[in-house]
Each structure stands twice: as structure tokens, then as C-alpha cells.
Amino acid sequence: MADLLGDGAPQDSELVRAAHAGDVSALGLLLARHHAGMRAVALALLGHSQDAEDAVQEATLIALRRIGDIRDPDAVGPWLRMVVRNVCRAQLRKMSAMPTAEPAMAAAVDRLSDGPPDPAEVLDRHALRDWVWSSLEDLSPDVRLVTMLRYFTDVTSYEDIAALCATPVGTVRSRLHQARTKLADALLSSADRAHDDATALNARHRRIAMETMVAAHSGQLASALSEGWSPQAEVIWPTGKRTGIGYMPVAFNRDLSHGVRHELLNVVASRDVVIWEAAMHNPPEDPFHCPPGVVWVQSLDRGRVSKLRLYHTRRR
């Protein structure tokens, strides 16, 4: 990348268009070209600190997801610096005296477009999605799980992730830092290699999730679980209680008998971790019977669910 700005180097607009088409190398070159300017913004706002380096890495991942939002390819430099600026401002708000909910990576730049996109939908619109998921698969299981939760589900605060993973908040921060560093470094080095079809994997698991929910609402959850779950699978409930999968249909049927319905909202899948997010709709006469939502974090062993951790999302 020595000749990033030489006479023979492609213009920013050319690289943006190539990145729109899914060219990871073009996006890597583009970010390498503007890395100094992005870092200068972070240093100006956050000083010489690890927070500034984290902000640049996070902005790099935002650019990966949001490159398709750029309307003027010639203005990519100012756009990248604005992304860094928004990430830094979010960090400054978090460090201020007034307590605020910790924003997710996507929330830091929602104001750049007309509305907050669903991360999985954004990735599904770009060929870059396969690179993202192949890079995620290279992370250790613990690091990959917190990354999936933080950036691809509604479980975005460090506190919620820590509670779901039963690990200290400091550990969550450390694992997310590892993930940002590795993904940003991989992108800047272009990561030219064959990638698995992430869309097909996610579509398959979404289909399984939808079929399971339909079966559950028909009183057939036990049959549905027997097809894709290990008979020895362990279930960890939001209270910390541990059971086998045999208790799942009992609990679900109890919800149904009280008029509660589950609505599948999101499915995020890697090779060995699958996350379902579902809303829980309570009956009008008992609006607080169940929490507003539930997250299913499933660990896979040779394609079958070996462990499930359930977590109730907080009412928002």
C-alpha cells in the first residue's frame, strides 16, 4: 500500500464504487488511505489514549457496514472522519457525569441516514457480508459471541452482554477490544481469500427458527427440538436455573396457556453459535406477565444444539 496516493492510484470514487460491489481490497485500500485523517480526529477529541485507538477501529467496522450509504463517492474522506467524530462523541457522552445507556456501534452513526438499519439486513445487501462472517469465525468462541451480541443483536450494552455471558463487564470490554483490533487489521490488509456463504447459513438458521416457533405455538415444540438438538442439551434459564431440554416445552406451553405469544425478530448465525431474538407479547389483561423479549443463545456441536442460554431483554 505504499503508493496509496500516487499518480497510478485509483481515485476515492473508484474505490467506493468497487467497495459497493463487494470488493474488500478496495475498501481496505480506502481505509488505509484515510487512516491518518481518521486517527487525527480521534486524537483531537479523545487525546492520546486507548479510547482514541478504539474509536478508529470501531469507525473502521462501521465503514465496513455502512459503505453502501455513501451518496457522494468523492466525499468519502469527510464521511469517514464524521463517523469517527460520532463514535468519539458517543464515548464522551458515556464518560460524562450524566448516566446514559451505552450506545451500540450502529447507534453511533444512525444519524447519518434516514433511519436505523438492521445490521443483518445491511450485510445482506452487500457482498462484503461473507468477508465479515469469515473474519468473525476466526475469532475465539468467547470473543465471537460478545461481538455477535454487540453488533448484530439488540443486546448491545456491556452490562447486558456481561449478564448474558455470565462474565464481568471488564472481560466484555477486553473481548470486544480484541475483536475490533483483529477485524480492523484484517480489513486493512484486504483479507483476499475465499469466504463461506454467510447469507445461506443465516437463511438456513432463520428457517429453522421460524419452523421451531410455529411448532411451539402449535404445541409441538418437543418434536421440533428433537430434530436439531442433542438429547443431552443443557438449558440455562434467565434465573440461572439449569435444566434439560425436556423442560422447554413445559415452560413454553405454560406461556401459551397464559396468553403469551412469541414473535421471532432476528436470527444471527455463525458455524457454532446461533442467536435468536424474540418479542414476548402479553395478553391485554396481563401486560406485564412476561418480560418484553427473550434472547436464545445456542451453542452448536457438530450442527446440533448442545447448550442454550436464555436471557430476558430489559423493558425499553
Protein Blocks (a to p, Z undefined) as FASTA:
>chain_A
ZZmmgmklccfklmmmmmmnopaklmmmmmmmmmmmmmmmmmmmnopafklmmmmmmmmm
mmmmmmmmpmblmlmmmmmmmmmmmmmmmmmmmmmmbdcddddfklmmmmmpmbdcdfkl
mmmmpcklmmmmmmmmmpcfklmmmmmmmmmccblbfklmmmmnopafklmmmmmmmmmm
mmmmmmmnoppacdddfklmmmmmmmmmmmmmmmmmnopmmmmmmmmpcfkbccddfkop
acdfklmmmmmmmmmmnopacddfbdcddfkbccddddddddfklmmlpcfbdcddddde
ehiafbdcddddddZZ
